[in-house]
Amino acid sequence: MGELRVRDVSEGELLGRILRILGPLSRAEVGPGDDAAVLAVPGGRIVWTTDTLVHGPDFRLAWTSPYDLGFKAAAVNLADVAAMGARPTGLLVALALPGTLPASFVDELATGFREALTQLSPGCAVEGGDLTVSDTLTVAVTAVGVLDGLAPVLRSGARAGDEIAVAGELGAASRGLRLLFSRFRDADGTPLPVATHDLTATEQRDLAAQLRPQPPVALGVAAARAGATAMMDVSDGLVLDATRLADASGVTVEFVADLDADALSGGEDHALLACFAPGTAPEGFAVIGRVVDRQQAPVLVGGSVPAGRGGWDPYADWDSARG
């Protein structure tokens, strides 16, 4: 008898496979298995966010293992919670699965979620979700976090005179994506499995940054405690995301550090970009520029206006995402 497929098992059996891996992490008053989870909320305020990964524009199974997909789906949501200065406490995960997938796919996916939570945000757990079938594999995650008495750090609070700093690596994920598109497609553009033994150590690190990002989740709370005036997750490219922060705050951000094209325009770094009063950025953040009164452009690089949008927009870049 061949390997079980998703279509060969019931929803309850599939959910049971997931809960055997994820269930022990739960700290909820009511965890997975009821109509909704019940979580205690210290401090009285929570933040929540959601992100969806769709096969095709967001990932390709030829390049992404189920483990990496689960890890990344957790990581990108944890980064958004951290960017508010909050501590992640729980995830809700909705899976739309093609029936032809091996049932073991969900085991590896759940293991990726578990390891991401263990490594990036201990104490956070998957507290529930939903399962359905679809021709297109889709992973949708809602993340919840608590502020623990701190004020949320918004994009709109940057002030002229602030320093702007980053925690996390910039540009590696972009290099990893370029590596996939340049080295692991056939003549027709069809993705090919990744042969990691053919890659240098640097290329393997770049690929890992793309497939299994490591956002500095704990530094979101550290930034809030240090008095960060504005903060956001760098997911669509430094210039594009800094433009959003600058527009929300009514200021101009000027980068003075030596940043290459991948650092400026590459997406999916999931670093934290934050503004601080001079000299107050906490350990783990590197100062890369300053905030000035609003100029003609929202972002300057070395005193000049950067060319182009400088980042990733899934609607404007739809054709390249499908390529």
Kinemage of the C-alpha trace (Angstrom):
@kinemage 1
@onewidth
@group {chain A} dominant
@subgroup {mainchain}
@vectorlist {calphas} color= white
{ca met a 1} P 0.000 0.000 0.000
{ca gly a 2} L 1.355 3.429 -0.955
{ca glu a 3} L 1.813 6.430 1.274
{ca leu a 4} L -1.365 7.993 2.647
{ca arg a 5} L -2.483 11.171 0.890
{ca val a 6} L -4.417 14.067 2.365
{ca arg a 7} L -7.506 12.882 0.503
{ca asp a 8} L -7.211 9.424 2.095
{ca val a 9} L -7.737 10.583 5.681
{ca ser a 10} L -10.487 12.455 7.521
{ca glu a 11} L -10.197 16.024 8.766
{ca gly a 12} L -10.147 14.672 12.329
{ca glu a 13} L -7.288 12.309 11.545
{ca leu a 14} L -5.348 15.078 9.824
{ca leu a 15} L -5.930 17.422 12.754
{ca gly a 16} L -4.811 14.672 15.126
{ca arg a 17} L -1.496 14.386 13.306
{ca ile a 18} L -0.926 18.127 13.707
{ca leu a 19} L -1.935 18.258 17.370
{ca arg a 20} L 0.363 15.385 18.283
{ca ile a 21} L 3.228 17.658 17.248
{ca leu a 22} L 1.932 21.114 18.247
{ca gly a 23} L -0.441 20.406 21.131
{ca pro a 24} L 2.106 20.230 23.984
{ca leu a 25} L 3.202 23.833 23.284
{ca ser a 26} L -0.192 25.330 24.148
{ca arg a 27} L -0.518 27.513 27.250
{ca ala a 28} L -4.080 28.612 26.510
{ca glu a 29} L -6.930 28.272 28.986
{ca val a 30} L -8.753 26.484 26.168
{ca gly a 31} L -6.480 25.237 23.391
{ca pro a 32} L -7.004 23.511 20.050
{ca gly a 33} L -10.075 21.326 19.666
{ca asp a 34} L -12.952 23.624 20.663
{ca asp a 35} L -14.752 26.224 18.516
{ca ala a 36} L -12.253 28.888 19.554
{ca ala a 37} L -9.226 29.250 21.776
{ca val a 38} L -9.359 31.117 25.092
{ca leu a 39} L -6.223 33.009 26.135
{ca ala a 40} L -5.541 35.115 29.194
{ca val a 41} L -4.449 38.624 28.223
{ca pro a 42} L -1.902 40.211 30.607
{ca gly a 43} L -1.986 44.000 30.549
{ca gly a 44} L -5.419 44.186 28.950
{ca arg a 45} L -4.281 44.926 25.381
{ca ile a 46} L -3.378 42.584 22.577
{ca val a 47} L -2.092 42.964 19.035
{ca trp a 48} L -2.931 40.618 16.210
{ca thr a 49} L -1.886 40.267 12.608
{ca thr a 50} L -2.365 37.870 9.722
{ca asp a 51} L -0.319 36.737 6.747
{ca thr a 52} L -1.019 34.312 3.913
{ca leu a 53} L 1.473 32.223 1.932
{ca val a 54} L 0.125 30.944 -1.397
{ca his a 55} L 1.828 28.380 -3.604
{ca gly a 56} L 3.073 30.197 -6.682
{ca pro a 57} L 3.645 33.842 -5.784
{ca asp a 58} L 4.909 33.200 -2.226
{ca phe a 59} L 6.676 29.828 -2.362
{ca arg a 60} L 7.304 26.844 -4.635
{ca leu a 61} L 7.241 23.297 -3.313
{ca ala a 62} L 10.144 22.394 -5.589
{ca trp a 63} L 12.245 24.829 -3.550
{ca thr a 64} L 10.564 24.773 -0.141
{ca ser a 65} L 10.269 21.759 2.146
{ca pro a 66} L 7.145 21.426 4.310
{ca tyr a 67} L 9.365 22.062 7.343
{ca asp a 68} L 10.717 25.297 5.873
{ca leu a 69} L 7.221 26.389 4.855
{ca gly a 70} L 5.934 25.927 8.398
{ca phe a 71} L 8.972 27.693 9.866
{ca lys a 72} L 8.628 30.665 7.512
{ca ala a 73} L 4.858 30.974 7.958
{ca ala a 74} L 5.378 31.258 11.712
{ca ala a 75} L 8.408 33.555 11.460
{ca val a 76} L 6.842 36.201 9.220
{ca asn a 77} L 3.869 36.561 11.577
{ca leu a 78} L 6.020 36.661 14.699
{ca ala a 79} L 8.005 39.491 13.094
{ca asp a 80} L 4.861 41.580 12.600
{ca val a 81} L 3.892 41.172 16.263
{ca ala a 82} L 7.439 42.068 17.336
{ca ala a 83} L 7.342 45.186 15.154
{ca met a 84} L 4.558 46.537 17.375
{ca gly a 85} L 6.733 46.094 20.457
{ca ala a 86} L 4.635 43.125 21.575
{ca arg a 87} L 5.407 39.615 22.793
{ca pro a 88} L 3.849 36.866 20.636
{ca thr a 89} L 1.589 34.508 22.590
{ca gly a 90} L -0.337 32.439 20.051
{ca leu a 91} L -0.953 31.554 16.413
{ca leu a 92} L -4.066 30.412 14.568
{ca val a 93} L -3.242 28.447 11.421
{ca ala a 94} L -5.592 27.787 8.486
{ca leu a 95} L -4.441 25.260 5.877
{ca ala a 96} L -5.939 24.774 2.420
{ca leu a 97} L -4.414 21.494 1.207
{ca pro a 98} L -4.525 19.748 -2.170
{ca gly a 99} L -5.817 16.221 -1.676
{ca thr a 100} L -2.860 14.745 -3.548
{ca leu a 101} L -0.320 15.854 -0.931
{ca pro a 102} L 1.148 13.099 1.270
{ca ala a 103} L -0.504 13.073 4.690
{ca ser a 104} L 3.015 13.211 6.146
{ca phe a 105} L 3.281 16.709 4.630
{ca val a 106} L 1.345 18.096 7.592
{ca asp a 107} L 3.697 16.354 10.031
{ca glu a 108} L 6.706 18.160 8.569
{ca leu a 109} L 4.784 21.431 8.269
{ca ala a 110} L 3.743 21.260 11.923
{ca thr a 111} L 7.306 20.448 12.935
{ca gly a 112} L 8.478 23.597 11.142
{ca phe a 113} L 5.920 25.649 13.063
{ca arg a 114} L 6.983 24.068 16.342
{ca glu a 115} L 10.688 24.684 15.761
{ca ala a 116} L 10.119 28.302 14.703
{ca leu a 117} L 8.162 28.976 17.880
{ca thr a 118} L 10.729 27.218 20.049
{ca gln a 119} L 13.636 29.109 18.509
{ca leu a 120} L 12.124 32.544 17.925
{ca ser a 121} L 9.422 32.979 20.555
{ca pro a 122} L 9.464 30.474 23.429
{ca gly a 123} L 6.092 30.315 25.146
{ca cys a 124} L 4.148 31.066 21.979
{ca ala a 125} L 2.068 28.207 20.541
{ca val a 126} L -0.383 27.291 17.809
{ca glu a 127} L -3.751 27.541 19.569
{ca gly a 128} L -6.131 26.502 16.796
{ca gly a 129} L -7.055 27.040 13.185
{ca asp a 130} L -8.887 25.420 10.295
{ca leu a 131} L -8.398 22.770 7.622
{ca thr a 132} L -9.912 22.676 4.163
{ca val a 133} L -9.109 21.382 0.678
{ca ser a 134} L -8.011 23.410 -2.331
{ca asp a 135} L -6.195 22.960 -5.602
{ca thr a 136} L -3.767 25.651 -4.413
{ca leu a 137} L -1.760 25.025 -1.256
{ca thr a 138} L -2.316 27.978 1.085
{ca val a 139} L -1.083 28.628 4.622
{ca ala a 140} L -2.849 31.469 6.439
{ca val a 141} L -1.672 32.452 9.917
{ca thr a 142} L -3.085 34.849 12.482
{ca ala a 143} L -0.691 35.839 15.258
{ca val a 144} L -1.627 37.312 18.634
{ca gly a 145} L 0.675 39.171 20.998
{ca val a 146} L 0.497 41.078 24.269
{ca leu a 147} L 1.994 44.445 25.138
{ca asp a 148} L 2.703 43.670 28.817
{ca gly a 149} L 1.839 47.213 29.850
{ca leu a 150} L 3.923 48.876 27.125
{ca ala a 151} L 2.514 51.269 24.538
{ca pro a 152} L 2.365 49.872 20.992
{ca val a 153} L 5.148 51.157 18.736
{ca leu a 154} L 3.572 52.494 15.540
{ca arg a 155} L 4.997 53.528 12.197
{ca ser a 156} L 3.750 57.060 12.736
{ca gly a 157} L 5.867 58.211 15.678
{ca ala a 158} L 9.261 58.992 14.105
{ca arg a 159} L 10.566 62.491 14.848
{ca ala a 160} L 13.197 64.673 13.236
{ca gly a 161} L 16.423 64.156 15.155
{ca asp a 162} L 15.821 60.448 15.793
{ca glu a 163} L 18.345 57.851 14.767
{ca ile a 164} L 17.052 55.003 12.611
{ca ala a 165} L 18.426 51.549 13.307
{ca val a 166} L 17.975 47.982 12.130
{ca ala a 167} L 18.058 44.620 13.912
{ca gly a 168} L 18.604 41.616 11.676
{ca glu a 169} L 20.327 41.037 8.375
{ca leu a 170} L 19.468 42.997 5.230
{ca gly a 171} L 19.807 41.627 1.702
{ca ala a 172} L 20.456 37.927 2.327
{ca ala a 173} L 16.898 36.826 1.531
{ca ser a 174} L 17.019 38.739 -1.740
{ca arg a 175} L 20.258 37.035 -2.700
{ca gly a 176} L 18.726 33.676 -1.777
{ca leu a 177} L 15.703 34.296 -3.996
{ca arg a 178} L 17.918 35.338 -6.886
{ca leu a 179} L 19.898 32.157 -6.399
{ca leu a 180} L 16.736 30.048 -6.704
{ca phe a 181} L 15.598 31.786 -9.874
{ca ser a 182} L 19.030 31.753 -11.513
{ca arg a 183} L 20.272 28.272 -10.599
{ca phe a 184} L 17.266 26.053 -9.953
{ca arg a 185} L 14.967 26.387 -12.949
{ca asp a 186} L 14.984 24.486 -16.213
{ca ala a 187} L 14.980 26.021 -19.692
{ca asp a 188} L 11.197 26.499 -19.526
{ca gly a 189} L 11.394 28.250 -16.157
{ca thr a 190} L 10.018 25.307 -14.153
{ca pro a 191} L 11.491 25.178 -10.632
{ca leu a 192} L 13.972 22.372 -9.977
{ca pro a 193} L 14.843 20.793 -6.612
{ca val a 194} L 17.624 22.606 -4.767
{ca ala a 195} L 20.951 20.772 -4.644
{ca thr a 196} L 22.517 22.341 -1.555
{ca his a 197} L 25.746 20.370 -1.955
{ca asp a 198} L 26.478 22.496 -5.036
{ca leu a 199} L 26.313 25.721 -3.026
{ca thr a 200} L 29.019 27.600 -1.181
{ca ala a 201} L 28.622 28.250 2.536
{ca thr a 202} L 27.639 31.863 1.787
{ca glu a 203} L 25.042 30.742 -0.757
{ca gln a 204} L 23.590 28.277 1.742
{ca arg a 205} L 23.232 31.058 4.334
{ca asp a 206} L 21.500 33.289 1.785
{ca leu a 207} L 19.172 30.471 0.793
{ca ala a 208} L 18.319 29.792 4.435
{ca ala a 209} L 17.523 33.484 4.930
{ca gln a 210} L 14.972 33.236 2.120
{ca leu a 211} L 13.430 29.872 2.986
{ca arg a 212} L 13.735 29.892 6.782
{ca pro a 213} L 13.999 33.510 8.016
{ca gln a 214} L 15.151 34.286 11.552
{ca pro a 215} L 13.585 37.609 12.576
{ca pro a 216} L 14.896 39.077 15.856
{ca val a 217} L 11.535 38.678 17.590
{ca ala a 218} L 12.697 39.355 21.158
{ca leu a 219} L 14.204 42.685 20.113
{ca gly a 220} L 10.748 44.094 19.396
{ca val a 221} L 10.000 44.246 23.106
{ca ala a 222} L 13.546 45.476 23.804
{ca ala a 223} L 12.997 48.345 21.351
{ca ala a 224} L 9.694 49.297 22.975
{ca arg a 225} L 11.299 49.311 26.430
{ca ala a 226} L 14.111 51.514 25.097
{ca gly a 227} L 11.559 54.098 23.962
{ca ala a 228} L 11.412 53.420 20.221
{ca thr a 229} L 9.338 56.156 18.589
{ca ala a 230} L 8.466 54.131 15.466
{ca met a 231} L 9.092 50.600 14.248
{ca met a 232} L 8.162 48.170 11.491
{ca asp a 233} L 9.017 44.805 10.004
{ca val a 234} L 11.200 45.024 6.889
{ca ser a 235} L 9.420 42.540 4.637
{ca asp a 236} L 9.129 44.335 1.287
{ca gly a 237} L 12.543 45.996 1.050
{ca leu a 238} L 14.253 48.636 3.163
{ca val a 239} L 13.537 51.622 0.892
{ca leu a 240} L 9.886 50.730 0.315
{ca asp a 241} L 9.208 49.977 3.978
{ca ala a 242} L 11.103 53.069 5.161
{ca thr a 243} L 8.962 55.091 2.741
{ca arg a 244} L 5.870 53.763 4.509
{ca leu a 245} L 7.299 54.713 7.908
{ca ala a 246} L 8.349 58.155 6.675
{ca asp a 247} L 4.943 58.846 5.095
{ca ala a 248} L 3.107 57.714 8.232
{ca ser a 249} L 5.297 59.970 10.394
{ca gly a 250} L 5.468 62.960 8.039
{ca val a 251} L 9.285 62.940 7.995
{ca thr a 252} L 12.151 61.914 5.737
{ca val a 253} L 14.455 59.012 6.502
{ca glu a 254} L 18.058 59.409 5.389
{ca phe a 255} L 20.266 56.322 5.283
{ca val a 256} L 23.948 57.058 5.722
{ca ala a 257} L 25.349 53.536 6.154
{ca asp a 258} L 26.992 51.746 3.231
{ca leu a 259} L 24.070 49.619 1.978
{ca asp a 260} L 24.132 47.647 -1.249
{ca ala a 261} L 21.252 47.118 -3.689
{ca asp a 262} L 20.108 43.891 -2.027
{ca ala a 263} L 19.973 45.569 1.373
{ca leu a 264} L 18.062 48.557 -0.003
{ca ser a 265} L 15.637 46.860 -2.355
{ca gly a 266} L 15.490 43.176 -1.476
{ca gly a 267} L 12.432 41.845 0.295
{ca glu a 268} L 11.655 39.222 2.944
{ca asp a 269} L 14.458 40.121 5.321
{ca his a 270} L 12.011 40.413 8.247
{ca ala a 271} L 14.454 42.628 10.080
{ca leu a 272} L 13.160 45.282 12.478
{ca leu a 273} L 13.533 48.937 11.480
{ca ala a 274} L 13.135 51.308 14.412
{ca cys a 275} L 13.645 54.948 15.362
{ca phe a 276} L 15.166 56.053 18.674
{ca ala a 277} L 16.289 59.204 20.386
{ca pro a 278} L 20.039 59.615 19.753
{ca gly a 279} L 22.162 57.139 21.680
{ca thr a 280} L 19.269 55.046 23.014
{ca ala a 281} L 19.074 52.173 20.515
{ca pro a 282} L 19.358 48.911 22.501
{ca glu a 283} L 21.922 46.193 21.943
{ca gly a 284} L 21.145 44.253 18.782
{ca phe a 285} L 20.221 47.349 16.749
{ca ala a 286} L 22.712 49.015 14.390
{ca val a 287} L 22.225 52.694 13.561
{ca ile a 288} L 22.090 53.158 9.779
{ca gly a 289} L 20.678 56.655 9.376
{ca arg a 290} L 18.698 59.519 10.789
{ca val a 291} L 15.273 61.094 10.646
{ca val a 292} L 15.040 64.664 9.324
{ca asp a 293} L 12.266 67.131 8.624
{ca arg a 294} L 10.188 66.237 5.598
{ca gln a 295} L 12.005 66.780 2.333
{ca gln a 296} L 10.765 66.424 -1.225
{ca ala a 297} L 11.343 62.638 -0.987
{ca pro a 298} L 10.408 60.359 1.931
{ca val a 299} L 13.712 58.427 1.731
{ca leu a 300} L 17.237 59.553 0.909
{ca val a 301} L 20.264 57.298 0.505
{ca gly a 302} L 23.527 59.130 1.013
{ca gly a 303} L 21.713 62.420 0.356
{ca ser a 304} L 20.174 61.269 -2.934
{ca val a 305} L 16.729 60.030 -3.911
{ca pro a 306} L 16.893 56.272 -4.634
{ca ala a 307} L 15.805 55.142 -8.070
{ca gly a 308} L 12.581 53.173 -8.447
{ca arg a 309} L 10.195 51.849 -5.800
{ca gly a 310} L 12.982 49.947 -4.100
{ca gly a 311} L 11.050 46.927 -2.935
{ca trp a 312} L 8.441 44.212 -3.437
{ca asp a 313} L 4.744 44.843 -4.116
{ca pro a 314} L 2.770 41.612 -4.761
{ca tyr a 315} L 0.271 43.408 -7.005
{ca ala a 316} L 2.717 45.487 -9.031
{ca asp a 317} L 5.121 42.500 -9.238
{ca trp a 318} L 2.485 39.799 -9.912
{ca asp a 319} L 3.916 38.740 -13.283
{ca ser a 320} L 7.397 38.143 -11.872
{ca ala a 321} L 5.900 36.245 -8.932
{ca arg a 322} L 4.238 33.836 -11.355
{ca gly a 323} L 7.380 33.378 -13.447
